[in-house]
């Protein structure tokens, strides 16, 4: 493996340990064992657990973005604003092994971030803020094209969608409701927001929903 592949292999090992045993079980030694590498080699690529954790968060976000892109590519083109947002919300729910691992680990990190200002500032404030800006841009485009129901504030609706999807995702993780039930709630909310009869100027990919690339 080259350096990038080794880094990814180590990060994926951390995610597997955290998803199976909880983030409290993650140590550099446990990650090394899961990766089938020596502890020294893991420490060569990540000289602290904090740096490895930050790298894992970045990779999880990248993988989620890739899955969202795949969902978008599978939609009829151009997608309606409703379908575009629904693809994001579907990815934001733990519906399969990959997304469940993502949400389990992300939620565990969120708990740590409550007492770690550095961890909170980067992925747990900057990350959601970036998503909120992306969704606001999508909703603003839809409003300009007449696809968003009148009287709606795109920024407020973006914040509401994120809060709703996060809350429902946690409910799925703890067994409060099924992923299908959670998605039905989200679809019902989207039905109130959009007029699917209208075409809109959809961005070609998630990275284009903001002018700075998100």
C-alpha positions as CSV (number, residue, x, y, z in Angstrom):
1,X,0.0,0.0,0.0
2,X,1.1,3.6,-0.6
3,X,0.9,6.2,2.1
4,X,-2.6,7.3,1.3
5,X,-3.9,3.8,1.3
6,X,-2.2,3.0,4.6
7,X,-3.7,6.1,6.2
8,X,-7.2,5.1,4.9
9,X,-6.7,1.5,6.1
10,X,-5.8,2.7,9.6
11,X,-8.8,5.1,9.7
12,X,-11.2,2.4,8.6
13,X,-9.9,0.2,11.4
14,X,-10.7,2.9,13.9
15,X,-14.2,3.2,12.5
16,X,-14.7,-0.6,12.8
17,X,-13.5,-0.7,16.4
18,X,-15.7,2.3,17.3
19,X,-18.8,0.9,15.5
20,X,-18.4,-2.5,17.1
21,X,-17.3,-1.6,20.7
22,X,-17.9,2.1,21.1
23,X,-15.5,5.0,20.9
24,X,-14.4,4.5,24.5
25,X,-12.8,1.2,23.3
26,X,-10.6,3.0,20.7
27,X,-7.0,3.1,21.5
28,X,-4.0,3.3,19.2
29,X,-3.1,-0.3,20.1
30,X,-6.7,-1.5,19.4
31,X,-6.7,0.2,16.0
32,X,-3.3,-1.3,15.2
33,X,-4.6,-4.8,16.0
34,X,-7.7,-4.2,13.9
35,X,-5.6,-2.9,11.0
36,X,-3.1,-5.8,11.3
37,X,-0.2,-3.4,11.7
38,X,2.3,-2.7,14.4
39,X,1.6,0.1,16.9
40,X,4.8,1.9,15.7
41,X,3.5,2.0,12.1
42,X,0.1,3.4,13.2
43,X,2.0,6.0,15.3
44,X,4.2,6.9,12.3
45,X,1.1,8.0,10.3
46,X,-0.8,9.4,13.3
47,X,1.4,10.5,16.2
48,X,-1.6,11.0,18.5
49,X,-5.1,9.6,19.0
50,X,-6.5,13.1,18.6
51,X,-5.1,13.4,15.1
52,X,-6.3,10.0,14.1
53,X,-9.8,10.8,15.4
54,X,-9.9,14.1,13.4
55,X,-8.7,12.2,10.3
56,X,-11.5,9.6,10.8
57,X,-14.1,12.3,11.0
58,X,-12.9,13.8,7.7
59,X,-13.0,10.4,6.0
60,X,-16.5,9.6,7.3
61,X,-17.8,12.9,6.0
62,X,-16.1,12.3,2.6
63,X,-17.6,8.8,2.4
64,X,-21.0,10.1,3.2
65,X,-20.6,12.8,0.6
66,X,-19.7,10.1,-2.0
67,X,-22.8,8.1,-1.1
68,X,-25.0,11.2,-1.5
69,X,-23.4,11.9,-4.9
70,X,-24.2,8.3,-5.9
71,X,-27.9,8.8,-4.8
72,X,-28.1,12.0,-6.9
73,X,-26.6,10.3,-10.0
74,X,-29.3,7.6,-9.8
75,X,-32.1,10.1,-9.9
76,X,-33.9,11.2,-13.1
77,X,-32.0,14.2,-14.5
78,X,-32.5,17.0,-13.7
79,X,-33.9,16.1,-10.3
80,X,-36.6,18.1,-8.7
81,X,-35.7,20.2,-5.6
82,X,-37.8,17.7,-3.6
83,X,-35.8,14.7,-4.9
84,X,-32.5,16.5,-4.4
85,X,-33.2,17.2,-0.7
86,X,-34.7,13.8,-0.2
87,X,-31.5,12.2,-1.4
88,X,-29.6,14.1,1.2
89,X,-32.0,13.2,4.0
90,X,-32.0,9.6,3.0
91,X,-28.2,9.6,3.3
92,X,-28.5,11.3,6.7
93,X,-30.4,8.3,8.2
94,X,-28.7,5.1,9.4
95,X,-30.4,2.8,6.9
96,X,-27.6,0.2,6.1
97,X,-24.4,-1.1,7.6
98,X,-22.2,1.8,6.2
99,X,-24.5,4.6,7.2
100,X,-25.2,3.0,10.6
101,X,-21.5,2.8,11.3
102,X,-21.1,6.4,10.2
103,X,-23.9,7.6,12.5
104,X,-22.8,5.5,15.5
105,X,-19.3,6.8,15.3
106,X,-20.4,10.4,14.6
107,X,-22.8,10.4,17.5
108,X,-20.0,9.0,19.8
109,X,-17.7,11.8,18.6
110,X,-20.5,14.4,19.3
111,X,-20.6,13.3,22.9
112,X,-16.8,13.9,23.2
113,X,-17.2,17.2,21.5
114,X,-19.4,18.5,24.3
115,X,-16.3,18.6,26.5
116,X,-13.6,19.1,23.9
117,X,-13.7,22.6,22.4
118,X,-11.2,21.8,19.6
119,X,-13.1,18.8,18.5
120,X,-16.4,20.7,18.7
121,X,-15.2,23.7,16.7
122,X,-14.0,21.8,13.6
123,X,-16.3,18.9,12.7
124,X,-19.2,19.6,15.0
125,X,-19.7,23.3,14.3
126,X,-18.0,23.8,11.0
127,X,-19.4,20.6,9.5
128,X,-23.0,21.2,10.3
129,X,-22.6,24.9,9.4
130,X,-21.3,23.9,6.0
131,X,-24.3,21.6,5.4
132,X,-26.7,24.2,6.5
133,X,-25.2,26.7,4.0
134,X,-25.5,24.0,1.3
135,X,-29.1,23.3,2.0
136,X,-29.9,27.0,2.3
137,X,-28.5,27.5,-1.2
138,X,-30.5,24.6,-2.6
139,X,-33.7,25.9,-1.0
140,X,-32.9,29.5,-2.3
141,X,-32.6,28.2,-5.8
142,X,-35.8,26.3,-5.5
143,X,-37.5,29.4,-4.2
144,X,-36.3,31.5,-7.1
145,X,-37.7,28.9,-9.5
146,X,-41.0,28.8,-7.7
147,X,-40.6,25.2,-6.4
148,X,-40.4,26.1,-2.7
149,X,-43.7,26.9,-1.1
150,X,-44.3,30.6,-0.7
151,X,-43.5,32.4,2.5
152,X,-40.7,30.0,3.5
153,X,-37.3,31.2,4.8
154,X,-34.6,29.1,3.1
155,X,-32.2,29.5,6.0
156,X,-34.7,28.6,8.6
157,X,-36.0,25.6,6.6
158,X,-32.4,24.4,6.1
159,X,-31.8,24.5,9.9
160,X,-35.1,22.7,10.5
161,X,-34.3,20.0,8.0
162,X,-31.0,19.3,9.6
163,X,-32.4,19.3,13.2
164,X,-35.2,17.0,12.0
165,X,-32.9,14.5,10.3
166,X,-30.4,14.4,13.2
167,X,-33.2,13.8,15.7
168,X,-34.8,11.1,13.6
169,X,-31.4,9.5,12.9
170,X,-30.7,9.2,16.6
171,X,-34.2,7.7,17.1
172,X,-33.4,5.0,14.5
173,X,-30.0,4.3,16.2
174,X,-31.6,3.7,19.6
175,X,-34.5,1.7,18.2
176,X,-37.2,4.3,18.8
177,X,-38.5,3.9,15.2
178,X,-37.5,2.1,12.0
179,X,-35.5,3.8,9.3
180,X,-38.6,3.5,7.0
181,X,-40.8,5.3,9.6
182,X,-38.2,8.0,10.0
183,X,-38.0,8.5,6.2
184,X,-41.8,8.7,6.0
185,X,-41.8,11.5,8.4
186,X,-39.1,13.4,6.4
187,X,-41.0,12.8,3.2
188,X,-44.2,14.2,4.7
189,X,-42.3,17.3,5.7
190,X,-40.9,17.7,2.2
191,X,-44.3,17.4,0.7
192,X,-45.3,20.5,2.6
193,X,-42.2,22.4,1.2
194,X,-42.1,21.7,-2.5
195,X,-44.2,21.8,-5.6
196,X,-42.8,19.0,-7.7
197,X,-44.6,20.2,-10.8
198,X,-42.0,22.9,-11.3
199,X,-38.6,22.5,-12.7
200,X,-35.6,24.2,-11.0
201,X,-32.0,24.9,-11.7
202,X,-30.5,22.0,-9.7
203,X,-26.7,22.0,-9.0
204,X,-25.0,19.2,-10.8
205,X,-23.5,17.7,-7.7
206,X,-23.5,18.3,-3.9
207,X,-20.2,20.2,-4.0
208,X,-21.8,22.8,-6.3
209,X,-24.5,23.8,-4.0
210,X,-22.4,26.6,-2.6
211,X,-20.2,29.0,-4.5
212,X,-17.1,28.1,-2.4
213,X,-17.6,24.3,-2.9
214,X,-18.9,23.7,0.6
